Amino acid sequence: MIEQEAININNFAANQNEVERIYLSAFTQGEHAQFISKKEVSDTLIKLFETGFGFIAKSENQIAGMLFAYPLEKNLEFPSAECIGFDWKKSLYIAEVLVDKPFRGRGIAKKLLEKIEETAVKKSYNTLTLRVWDENISAVSLYKKFGFEETGITIYQTKYKNEQTSFEMKKLYLYKKLDCHERIYC
């Protein structure tokens, strides 16, 4: 059974070590591995909590996955001038979706996406937006199955395999219009 709970700066300390371990593992292992220091992870998570909120999914009292989001207008990297098709000022940006390796393939990411969609509608957002590496085929596939579409906006980021070796990532922005015309929240 998967349980979900909100996580924010107030209750982060109780889960900090496990959240940081999963975050670090997700980005530094496997075919999409990149170099990220533990300090960068800690700083990134604190910044995410200062601008937004998240949810963790637990299975048998262990953190199995997490999702972090904040208003898209607070994302300084988003090329808003290129945005057509949706009001980016009313969009909730999904900054991270992470599932710990032993729990992958169990629908945890889907449950977290469902939870953030429900929350976004309650908070009067009309779209969800996220950014994903174009070579992360499983993530792109998941998001498209969940109803996300390409915005046509891409950016390139320089990342590092190790402290000296850089590589370039092509990141796609995807969005999902929220069907809230029948709901009282929008």
Z-matrix of the N, CA and C atoms (Angstrom, degrees):
N
C 1 1.455
C 2 1.534 1 109.43
N 3 1.310 2 115.78 1 137.34
C 4 1.455 3 121.75 2 -179.45
C 5 1.524 4 108.82 3 -105.50
N 6 1.312 5 116.05 4 125.86
C 7 1.457 6 122.14 5 175.48
C 8 1.520 7 107.99 6 -109.79
N 9 1.314 8 116.68 7 145.62
C 10 1.453 9 120.96 8 177.98
C 11 1.517 10 109.35 9 -120.50
N 12 1.322 11 114.78 10 144.85
C 13 1.458 12 119.30 11 174.74
C 14 1.519 13 109.34 12 -145.44
N 15 1.321 14 114.62 13 150.23
C 16 1.463 15 120.02 14 177.66
C 17 1.522 16 108.88 15 -70.19
N 18 1.312 17 115.00 16 145.45
C 19 1.462 18 120.17 17 174.16
C 20 1.525 19 107.41 18 -129.68
N 21 1.318 20 115.23 19 135.44
C 22 1.457 21 120.81 20 179.34
C 23 1.519 22 108.90 21 -145.75
N 24 1.293 23 116.72 22 -177.13
C 25 1.463 24 121.10 23 -176.18
C 26 1.532 25 111.20 24 -59.36
N 27 1.324 26 117.82 25 -28.54
C 28 1.460 27 121.15 26 -177.72
C 29 1.532 28 113.40 27 -72.37
N 30 1.335 29 118.23 28 -36.24
C 31 1.463 30 119.31 29 -179.98
C 32 1.531 31 113.13 30 -108.85
N 33 1.311 32 116.95 31 6.17
C 34 1.463 33 121.85 32 -179.95
C 35 1.526 34 111.68 33 -62.32
N 36 1.321 35 118.01 34 -40.01
C 37 1.463 36 121.58 35 -175.89
C 38 1.525 37 112.23 36 -55.86
N 39 1.307 38 117.22 37 -37.62
C 40 1.466 39 120.85 38 -179.52
C 41 1.520 40 112.45 39 -66.43
N 42 1.323 41 117.14 40 -24.95
C 43 1.463 42 121.99 41 -177.53
C 44 1.529 43 112.95 42 -115.27
N 45 1.321 44 117.97 43 4.69
C 46 1.462 45 122.20 44 -168.83
C 47 1.529 46 114.10 45 -54.30
N 48 1.322 47 118.02 46 -50.19
C 49 1.469 48 119.63 47 -176.54
C 50 1.520 49 112.09 48 -60.99
N 51 1.323 50 116.62 49 -44.00
C 52 1.469 51 120.35 50 -178.74
C 53 1.530 52 111.11 51 -69.38
N 54 1.319 53 117.77 52 -41.26
C 55 1.462 54 121.77 53 178.33
C 56 1.531 55 109.99 54 -62.44
N 57 1.311 56 117.03 55 -45.30
C 58 1.467 57 120.50 56 178.64
C 59 1.525 58 111.57 57 -64.08
N 60 1.335 59 117.67 58 -39.47
C 61 1.466 60 120.70 59 179.04
C 62 1.529 61 110.77 60 -61.97
N 63 1.326 62 116.77 61 -46.43
C 64 1.466 63 120.68 62 -179.30
C 65 1.524 64 110.45 63 -65.31
N 66 1.321 65 116.98 64 -43.00
C 67 1.465 66 121.46 65 179.00
C 68 1.528 67 109.96 66 -59.80
N 69 1.313 68 116.69 67 -49.61
C 70 1.462 69 122.00 68 -179.09
C 71 1.522 70 110.56 69 -62.09
N 72 1.301 71 116.97 70 -44.03
C 73 1.460 72 122.17 71 179.67
C 74 1.532 73 111.36 72 -61.02
N 75 1.323 74 116.49 73 -43.17
C 76 1.465 75 121.06 74 -177.56
C 77 1.529 76 112.52 75 -61.88
N 78 1.323 77 116.99 76 -33.18
C 79 1.460 78 119.79 77 -175.40
C 80 1.522 79 114.62 78 -101.12
N 81 1.321 80 118.56 79 -15.63
C 82 1.469 81 119.42 80 -173.53
C 83 1.526 82 113.29 81 -112.54
N 84 1.330 83 118.09 82 2.50
C 85 1.455 84 121.11 83 -179.87
C 86 1.519 85 110.25 84 -127.66
N 87 1.318 86 116.30 85 156.83
C 88 1.457 87 121.45 86 175.58
C 89 1.511 88 112.96 87 84.96
N 90 1.329 89 114.21 88 -170.28
C 91 1.464 90 119.56 89 -174.27
C 92 1.529 91 113.79 90 -67.84
N 93 1.311 92 118.20 91 -18.57
C 94 1.466 93 121.65 92 -179.63
C 95 1.525 94 111.58 93 -103.91
N 96 1.329 95 116.41 94 23.39
C 97 1.465 96 121.54 95 -173.71
C 98 1.524 97 112.63 96 -64.23
N 99 1.310 98 114.25 97 141.78
C 100 1.454 99 121.87 98 174.29
C 101 1.525 100 108.43 99 -144.25
N 102 1.301 101 115.41 100 161.22
C 103 1.458 102 119.98 101 -179.34
C 104 1.525 103 109.47 102 -84.17
N 105 1.336 104 116.41 103 123.29
C 106 1.462 105 122.98 104 174.61
C 107 1.523 106 106.26 105 -141.59
N 108 1.311 107 116.66 106 130.77
C 109 1.464 108 119.63 107 179.02
C 110 1.529 109 110.17 108 -81.26
N 111 1.308 110 115.97 109 158.93
C 112 1.471 111 121.10 110 177.77
C 113 1.530 112 110.15 111 -60.64
N 114 1.334 113 117.28 112 -36.36
C 115 1.469 114 121.01 113 178.24
C 116 1.527 115 110.82 114 -63.80
N 117 1.346 116 116.97 115 -42.08
C 118 1.468 117 120.44 116 177.81
C 119 1.526 118 110.86 117 -60.41
N 120 1.338 119 115.92 118 -40.42
C 121 1.457 120 120.41 119 179.11
C 122 1.524 121 109.86 120 -62.75
N 123 1.305 122 116.37 121 -49.09
C 124 1.462 123 121.14 122 -179.49
C 125 1.530 124 110.86 123 -59.81
N 126 1.333 125 116.99 124 -46.23
C 127 1.469 126 121.35 125 179.18
C 128 1.527 127 111.30 126 -62.59
N 129 1.332 128 116.94 127 -41.68
C 130 1.462 129 121.32 128 179.99
C 131 1.518 130 110.94 129 -63.00
N 132 1.327 131 116.61 130 -45.52
C 133 1.464 132 119.96 131 -179.19
C 134 1.523 133 111.72 132 -64.11
N 135 1.311 134 117.24 133 -41.90
C 136 1.470 135 119.90 134 178.13
C 137 1.525 136 110.34 135 -62.59
N 138 1.334 137 116.74 136 -41.32
C 139 1.472 138 120.43 137 178.17
C 140 1.539 139 110.29 138 -63.28
N 141 1.339 140 116.69 139 -40.96
C 142 1.467 141 119.73 140 178.41
C 143 1.527 142 110.94 141 -60.49
N 144 1.319 143 117.07 142 -41.57
C 145 1.462 144 120.50 143 -179.81
C 146 1.521 145 111.95 144 -71.55
N 147 1.320 146 117.77 145 -30.17
C 148 1.469 147 120.10 146 178.74
C 149 1.519 148 111.40 147 -69.65
N 150 1.342 149 117.18 148 -29.89
C 151 1.460 150 120.37 149 -177.02
C 152 1.524 151 113.83 150 -105.36
N 153 1.326 152 117.28 151 -13.10
C 154 1.457 153 118.96 152 -175.38
C 155 1.507 154 113.33 153 -155.16
N 156 1.313 155 115.57 154 -141.80
C 157 1.460 156 122.46 155 -174.19
C 158 1.524 157 108.18 156 -157.56
N 159 1.306 158 115.75 157 178.61
C 160 1.450 159 119.18 158 179.08
C 161 1.512 160 112.59 159 -157.93
N 162 1.312 161 113.97 160 179.31
C 163 1.458 162 122.28 161 176.08
C 164 1.512 163 108.35 162 -134.34
N 165 1.322 164 115.74 163 144.62
C 166 1.452 165 119.60 164 171.24
C 167 1.524 166 107.74 165 -115.92
N 168 1.319 167 114.56 166 147.20
C 169 1.458 168 121.47 167 174.74
C 170 1.514 169 106.78 168 -108.96
N 171 1.323 170 115.97 169 132.87
C 172 1.461 171 120.60 170 179.88
C 173 1.521 172 109.71 171 -118.78
N 174 1.314 173 114.49 172 143.91
C 175 1.447 174 122.02 173 173.84
C 176 1.520 175 106.49 174 -131.18
N 177 1.307 176 116.33 175 123.03
C 178 1.454 177 121.88 176 -178.61
C 179 1.534 178 111.32 177 51.90
N 180 1.307 179 115.56 178 44.32
C 181 1.472 180 124.11 179 177.30
C 182 1.524 181 114.58 180 68.54
N 183 1.317 182 117.90 181 11.60
C 184 1.459 183 121.81 182 176.47
C 185 1.525 184 108.60 183 -110.40
N 186 1.340 185 116.16 184 144.06
C 187 1.459 186 118.84 185 174.96
C 188 1.525 187 108.18 186 -71.03
N 189 1.322 188 115.53 187 120.93
C 190 1.458 189 121.92 188 -177.78
C 191 1.526 190 111.69 189 -101.64
N 192 1.337 191 116.11 190 -28.60
C 193 1.456 192 120.05 191 -178.42
C 194 1.511 193 110.84 192 -166.84
N 195 1.319 194 115.16 193 169.72
C 196 1.461 195 119.86 194 179.13
C 197 1.523 196 110.58 195 -156.62
N 198 1.304 197 114.42 196 158.05
C 199 1.458 198 122.49 197 178.93
C 200 1.522 199 107.21 198 -140.60
N 201 1.329 200 116.20 199 136.10
C 202 1.463 201 122.10 200 178.70
C 203 1.523 202 108.81 201 -124.30
N 204 1.342 203 116.27 202 140.00
C 205 1.466 204 120.79 203 -177.55
C 206 1.525 205 110.40 204 -146.02
N 207 1.330 206 114.24 205 157.27
C 208 1.461 207 121.11 206 174.24
C 209 1.532 208 108.44 207 -158.22
N 210 1.328 209 118.47 208 166.54
C 211 1.466 210 120.23 209 -179.30
C 212 1.531 211 111.11 210 -58.70
N 213 1.329 212 116.87 211 133.18
C 214 1.463 213 121.49 212 -178.81
C 215 1.524 214 111.78 213 -57.42
N 216 1.325 215 117.30 214 -33.37
C 217 1.459 216 119.34 215 -178.84
C 218 1.532 217 112.25 216 -64.41
N 219 1.332 218 118.25 217 -14.11
C 220 1.461 219 121.38 218 176.41
C 221 1.536 220 112.31 219 -91.09
N 222 1.319 221 116.65 220 -2.39
C 223 1.462 222 121.04 221 178.78
C 224 1.529 223 108.40 222 -87.07
N 225 1.311 224 115.75 223 104.14
C 226 1.466 225 121.08 224 -175.20
C 227 1.517 226 113.04 225 -70.21
N 228 1.324 227 118.78 226 -16.34
C 229 1.470 228 122.02 227 179.79
C 230 1.525 229 112.30 228 -87.40
N 231 1.325 230 118.47 229 -14.55
C 232 1.461 231 120.55 230 -176.54
C 233 1.523 232 110.49 231 -69.88
N 234 1.344 233 117.45 232 124.05
C 235 1.467 234 120.84 233 -179.87
C 236 1.535 235 111.49 234 -79.93
N 237 1.312 236 116.65 235 76.31
C 238 1.462 237 122.22 236 -172.92
C 239 1.532 238 113.11 237 -59.38
N 240 1.319 239 117.89 238 -27.86
C 241 1.470 240 120.16 239 179.70
C 242 1.526 241 111.62 240 -63.75
N 243 1.323 242 117.36 241 -24.19
C 244 1.464 243 121.55 242 -179.60
C 245 1.521 244 112.45 243 -89.96
N 246 1.308 245 117.73 244 -2.62
C 247 1.458 246 122.17 245 -171.93
C 248 1.522 247 111.58 246 -79.70
N 249 1.336 248 115.22 247 119.03
C 250 1.458 249 121.13 248 172.96
C 251 1.525 250 107.14 249 -133.49
N 252 1.295 251 117.38 250 148.59
C 253 1.454 252 120.17 251 175.62
C 254 1.513 253 115.01 252 102.99
N 255 1.318 254 117.32 253 -17.44
C 256 1.455 255 119.58 254 175.95
C 257 1.525 256 109.19 255 -157.66
N 258 1.315 257 114.81 256 156.78
C 259 1.463 258 121.17 257 -179.15
C 260 1.527 259 108.67 258 -84.64
N 261 1.321 260 116.52 259 100.62
C 262 1.468 261 121.02 260 -175.03
C 263 1.534 262 112.40 261 -65.14
N 264 1.328 263 116.84 262 -19.52
C 265 1.465 264 118.88 263 178.40
C 266 1.529 265 112.10 264 -77.63
N 267 1.334 266 117.02 265 -10.20
C 268 1.465 267 121.32 266 176.63
C 269 1.528 268 110.64 267 -116.40
N 270 1.327 269 115.16 268 29.58
C 271 1.453 270 120.53 269 -178.60
C 272 1.524 271 110.99 270 -113.64
N 273 1.308 272 115.91 271 140.07
C 274 1.460 273 122.06 272 174.64
C 275 1.521 274 107.54 273 -96.34
N 276 1.323 275 115.64 274 126.01
C 277 1.463 276 122.02 275 -176.97
C 278 1.525 277 110.22 276 -92.76
N 279 1.308 278 117.01 277 122.71
C 280 1.461 279 122.19 278 174.58
C 281 1.518 280 106.78 279 -87.35
N 282 1.318 281 115.63 280 106.56
C 283 1.464 282 121.09 281 -174.94
C 284 1.526 283 112.24 282 -79.42
N 285 1.326 284 116.83 283 -37.67
C 286 1.466 285 120.63 284 -177.50
C 287 1.523 286 110.28 285 -148.46
N 288 1.329 287 115.18 286 138.62
C 289 1.455 288 122.84 287 167.92
C 290 1.523 289 105.07 288 -128.70
N 291 1.319 290 116.77 289 115.95
C 292 1.463 291 121.11 290 -175.22
C 293 1.522 292 109.77 291 -130.44
N 294 1.330 293 116.05 292 133.58
C 295 1.462 294 121.08 293 174.35
C 296 1.517 295 107.11 294 -126.49
N 297 1.326 296 116.29 295 127.52
C 298 1.452 297 121.41 296 179.29
C 299 1.531 298 109.13 297 -62.54
N 300 1.319 299 115.09 298 140.01
C 301 1.464 300 121.81 299 -171.89
C 302 1.540 301 114.67 300 -48.97
N 303 1.340 302 120.07 301 -46.60
C 304 1.471 303 118.68 302 -178.78
C 305 1.536 304 114.36 303 -63.80
N 306 1.328 305 117.54 304 -14.67
C 307 1.460 306 121.01 305 -175.96
C 308 1.529 307 113.36 306 -106.50
N 309 1.318 308 117.40 307 2.09
C 310 1.468 309 119.98 308 -178.55
C 311 1.527 310 111.36 309 -68.15
N 312 1.324 311 115.40 310 150.95
C 313 1.452 312 120.98 311 179.41
C 314 1.520 313 113.96 312 82.47
N 315 1.311 314 118.26 313 10.13
C 316 1.464 315 122.08 314 -178.81
C 317 1.531 316 112.79 315 -109.38
N 318 1.325 317 117.71 316 8.71
C 319 1.459 318 120.58 317 178.54
C 320 1.523 319 114.72 318 82.90
N 321 1.313 320 117.19 319 13.76
C 322 1.466 321 120.35 320 -177.10
C 323 1.527 322 111.39 321 -67.73
N 324 1.325 323 117.28 322 -44.79
C 325 1.467 324 119.85 323 178.82
C 326 1.529 325 110.41 324 -60.25
N 327 1.325 326 116.65 325 -40.75
C 328 1.472 327 120.41 326 178.63
C 329 1.528 328 110.82 327 -61.81
N 330 1.336 329 117.09 328 -43.07
C 331 1.466 330 120.31 329 179.29
C 332 1.534 331 110.99 330 -64.17
N 333 1.328 332 116.86 331 -39.23
C 334 1.465 333 120.18 332 177.46
C 335 1.530 334 110.80 333 -66.04
N 336 1.329 335 117.10 334 -39.90
C 337 1.466 336 120.43 335 177.56
C 338 1.530 337 110.57 336 -64.90
N 339 1.323 338 117.23 337 -39.93
C 340 1.469 339 120.05 338 176.95
C 341 1.525 340 110.77 339 -61.99
N 342 1.323 341 116.51 340 -41.29
C 343 1.464 342 121.04 341 -179.74
C 344 1.525 343 111.20 342 -65.55
N 345 1.323 344 117.29 343 -42.24
C 346 1.467 345 119.14 344 -178.97
C 347 1.533 346 110.36 345 -70.67
N 348 1.315 347 117.54 346 -32.89
C 349 1.462 348 119.69 347 176.88
C 350 1.534 349 110.13 348 -64.71
N 351 1.320 350 116.38 349 -45.82
C 352 1.468 351 121.17 350 177.56
C 353 1.536 352 110.53 351 -59.02
N 354 1.314 353 116.51 352 -43.86
C 355 1.472 354 121.61 353 -179.87
C 356 1.524 355 110.86 354 -66.13
N 357 1.327 356 117.01 355 -41.62
C 358 1.469 357 120.89 356 -179.78
C 359 1.521 358 111.35 357 -61.21
N 360 1.321 359 116.72 358 -42.32
C 361 1.459 360 120.59 359 178.74
C 362 1.531 361 109.85 360 -63.27
N 363 1.340 362 117.05 361 -44.16
C 364 1.471 363 120.54 362 179.34
C 365 1.525 364 111.59 363 -62.58
N 366 1.335 365 116.51 364 -29.82
C 367 1.464 366 120.66 365 -179.24
C 368 1.537 367 112.05 366 -92.28
N 369 1.330 368 117.03 367 10.75
C 370 1.473 369 124.23 368 175.06
C 371 1.528 370 114.80 369 69.50
N 372 1.314 371 118.06 370 26.75
C 373 1.474 372 120.45 371 171.05
C 374 1.520 373 107.54 372 -82.77
N 375 1.345 374 116.58 373 148.41
C 376 1.460 375 118.28 374 178.83
C 377 1.526 376 113.55 375 -107.49
N 378 1.334 377 116.90 376 -6.82
C 379 1.466 378 120.36 377 174.63
C 380 1.526 379 109.86 378 -146.93
N 381 1.327 380 113.56 379 158.56
C 382 1.459 381 122.58 380 167.87
C 383 1.519 382 106.44 381 -110.21
N 384 1.307 383 117.25 382 141.62
C 385 1.461 384 121.79 383 178.36
C 386 1.518 385 108.16 384 -132.05
N 387 1.313 386 116.28 385 146.08
C 388 1.451 387 121.10 386 174.32
C 389 1.512 388 109.58 387 -149.70
N 390 1.328 389 114.27 388 169.53
C 391 1.467 390 120.98 389 179.85
C 392 1.526 391 106.42 390 -128.72
N 393 1.339 392 116.42 391 135.48
C 394 1.460 393 120.71 392 -176.92
C 395 1.531 394 109.90 393 -141.16
N 396 1.319 395 115.75 394 144.56
C 397 1.463 396 121.62 395 176.27
C 398 1.515 397 108.16 396 -65.74
N 399 1.326 398 117.85 397 129.27
C 400 1.461 399 121.05 398 -176.88
C 401 1.528 400 112.87 399 -62.25
N 402 1.323 401 118.67 400 -21.95
C 403 1.467 402 121.54 401 179.46
C 404 1.528 403 112.89 402 -87.60
N 405 1.316 404 117.43 403 -5.12
C 406 1.465 405 120.80 404 176.49
C 407 1.534 406 107.20 405 -87.52
N 408 1.322 407 114.49 406 74.65
C 409 1.463 408 121.92 407 -172.06
C 410 1.527 409 112.36 408 -58.64
N 411 1.327 410 117.80 409 -40.29
C 412 1.470 411 119.07 410 -178.94
C 413 1.529 412 111.08 411 -64.29
N 414 1.326 413 117.70 412 -39.00
C 415 1.469 414 120.22 413 178.54
C 416 1.525 415 110.64 414 -69.46
N 417 1.331 416 117.60 415 -45.41
C 418 1.469 417 120.57 416 179.03
C 419 1.523 418 109.46 417 -58.38
N 420 1.329 419 117.04 418 -43.73
C 421 1.462 420 121.82 419 179.67
C 422 1.529 421 111.50 420 -62.08
N 423 1.338 422 116.88 421 -45.91
C 424 1.462 423 121.05 422 178.39
C 425 1.527 424 110.68 423 -57.29
N 426 1.331 425 116.40 424 -49.03
C 427 1.459 426 119.94 425 -176.56
C 428 1.530 427 111.34 426 -64.05
N 429 1.321 428 117.19 427 -40.05
C 430 1.473 429 119.44 428 179.03
C 431 1.523 430 111.28 429 -67.61
N 432 1.338 431 117.69 430 -38.29
C 433 1.461 432 120.38 431 175.91
C 434 1.524 433 110.74 432 -62.92
N 435 1.317 434 116.44 433 -30.53
C 436 1.461 435 121.44 434 -179.94
C 437 1.535 436 111.98 435 -82.42
N 438 1.327 437 117.59 436 -0.29
C 439 1.464 438 120.94 437 175.14
C 440 1.511 439 115.95 438 104.01
N 441 1.323 440 117.92 439 4.97
C 442 1.465 441 120.36 440 177.11
C 443 1.526 442 109.85 441 -75.83
N 444 1.320 443 114.67 442 146.67
C 445 1.464 444 122.36 443 178.20
C 446 1.519 445 108.76 444 -124.93
N 447 1.320 446 115.38 445 155.39
C 448 1.466 447 119.37 446 177.27
C 449 1.525 448 109.42 447 -72.45
N 450 1.323 449 115.32 448 138.72
C 451 1.466 450 120.29 449 178.01
C 452 1.521 451 111.23 450 -84.32
N 453 1.325 452 116.60 451 -17.73
C 454 1.463 453 121.00 452 -172.30
C 455 1.519 454 111.44 453 89.78
N 456 1.320 455 116.81 454 -1.82
C 457 1.460 456 121.93 455 -179.95
C 458 1.525 457 108.82 456 -99.07
N 459 1.323 458 115.54 457 128.29
C 460 1.461 459 120.99 458 175.03
C 461 1.524 460 108.67 459 -130.26
N 462 1.311 461 114.50 460 152.37
C 463 1.459 462 120.07 461 172.44
C 464 1.525 463 107.31 462 -133.26
N 465 1.314 464 115.03 463 161.92
C 466 1.458 465 120.98 464 176.48
C 467 1.519 466 107.92 465 -118.15
N 468 1.329 467 115.22 466 134.61
C 469 1.460 468 120.84 467 179.98
C 470 1.523 469 109.28 468 -126.45
N 471 1.313 470 115.36 469 139.95
C 472 1.453 471 120.44 470 174.04
C 473 1.519 472 108.03 471 -89.20
N 474 1.315 473 115.70 472 124.83
C 475 1.465 474 123.03 473 178.03
C 476 1.521 475 107.34 474 -122.42
N 477 1.312 476 116.92 475 175.65
C 478 1.461 477 121.27 476 -177.31
C 479 1.522 478 111.42 477 -127.49
N 480 1.340 479 115.97 478 133.06
C 481 1.470 480 121.99 479 172.67
C 482 1.524 481 109.46 480 -74.21
N 483 1.323 482 115.53 481 -35.96
C 484 1.460 483 123.80 482 174.86
C 485 1.522 484 106.42 483 -148.89
N 486 1.291 485 119.12 484 -171.08
C 487 1.474 486 120.05 485 -174.76
C 488 1.520 487 113.45 486 -65.11
N 489 1.330 488 118.30 487 -20.95
C 490 1.464 489 120.70 488 -177.10
C 491 1.533 490 114.79 489 -110.62
N 492 1.323 491 118.91 490 -27.00
C 493 1.457 492 122.09 491 -171.09
C 494 1.524 493 111.09 492 -99.95
N 495 1.333 494 115.51 493 114.47
C 496 1.464 495 119.67 494 -179.22
C 497 1.532 496 110.74 495 -98.30
N 498 1.305 497 115.46 496 160.68
C 499 1.459 498 122.37 497 172.32
C 500 1.526 499 107.52 498 -149.32
N 501 1.330 500 116.39 499 162.10
C 502 1.453 501 120.18 500 -177.45
C 503 1.524 502 110.39 501 -107.82
N 504 1.315 503 115.48 502 135.14
C 505 1.464 504 122.41 503 176.86
C 506 1.526 505 109.11 504 -108.66
N 507 1.313 506 115.30 505 132.78
C 508 1.456 507 120.63 506 170.95
C 509 1.521 508 106.28 507 -94.09
N 510 1.325 509 115.92 508 119.16
C 511 1.463 510 121.06 509 -178.41
C 512 1.525 511 109.59 510 -108.43
N 513 1.315 512 115.31 511 133.74
C 514 1.463 513 122.47 512 178.41
C 515 1.522 514 109.35 513 -101.02
N 516 1.301 515 116.91 514 137.23
C 517 1.456 516 120.72 515 170.67
C 518 1.529 517 107.78 516 -93.38
N 519 1.312 518 115.41 517 128.61
C 520 1.458 519 122.40 518 176.84
C 521 1.526 520 108.60 519 -118.58
N 522 1.323 521 116.44 520 152.94
C 523 1.459 522 118.92 521 176.69
C 524 1.522 523 110.09 522 -141.31
N 525 1.304 524 114.40 523 158.40
C 526 1.457 525 121.25 524 176.21
C 527 1.513 526 107.96 525 -134.34
N 528 1.322 527 115.44 526 122.03
C 529 1.460 528 119.41 527 174.64
C 530 1.515 529 107.87 528 -74.32
N 531 1.310 530 115.50 529 135.21
C 532 1.450 531 120.43 530 -178.38
C 533 1.526 532 109.97 531 -90.40
N 534 1.295 533 115.99 532 130.75
C 535 1.460 534 122.47 533 179.30
C 536 1.517 535 108.71 534 -83.44
N 537 1.312 536 114.42 535 87.16
C 538 1.464 537 117.03 536 -175.81
C 539 1.526 538 112.08 537 -120.73
N 540 1.329 539 118.31 538 11.98
C 541 1.463 540 119.15 539 -178.32
C 542 1.527 541 113.00 540 -65.40
N 543 1.358 542 116.23 541 -24.07
C 544 1.461 543 118.76 542 179.09
C 545 1.524 544 112.29 543 -96.59
N 546 1.321 545 117.20 544 -2.60
C 547 1.460 546 120.17 545 -176.97
C 548 1.521 547 109.71 546 -98.93
N 549 1.281 548 116.81 547 151.33
C 550 1.461 549 120.19 548 -176.35
C 551 1.523 550 112.46 549 -78.82
N 552 1.335 551 118.92 550 -12.14
C 553 1.445 552 120.95 551 -174.69
C 554 1.526 553 114.22 552 -78.87
N 555 1.317 554 117.83 553 -28.20
C 556 1.479 555 120.18 554 -174.32
C 557 1.509 556 112.05 555 -87.90
